[in-house]
Amino acid sequence: AVKVKAELEEYTQCRMDELAKVEAEQKANNMSEAEAVKATAEIEARHIREQAEDLKVKAESEVQSLRTRAQIEYRIIKARAEMEVLGLKANIEADRLANFEYEAQEFAAK
């Protein structure tokens, strides 16, 4: 009975050691899996940051392009307005000159 009890305790201790070994391996595997998930998440986060930076650069470029286009359109509109004002001034001067010539002719006719 003592021998059987000793064998049973030895068997139990051996099984406990094996269980502890399996639990340690499982814990190590879980840690490795967690590290792999973390590394994957870091890679994905870096990729997303790079994409965001690319989009930011593209957006800034588009904004600059729109600003440039707006400045060009503003200059064109301003030049057209100035030309129209000059045209109106020329028409006014031409009318004045025509009126002056008409009055001069009427004065000369008297």
Sequence and secondary structure as in RCSB ss.txt:
>XXXX:A:sequence
AVKVKAELEEYTQCRMDELAKVEAEQKANNMSEAEAVKATAEIEARHIREQAEDLKVKAESEVQSLRTRAQIEYR
IIKARAEMEVLGLKANIEADRLANFEYEAQEFAAK
>XXXX:A:secstr
 HHHHHHHHHHHHHHHHHHHHHHHHHHHHHHHHHHHHHHHHHHHHHHHHHHHHHHHHHHHHHHHHHHHHHHHHHH
HHHHHHHHHHHHHHHHHHHHHHHHHHHHHHHHHH 
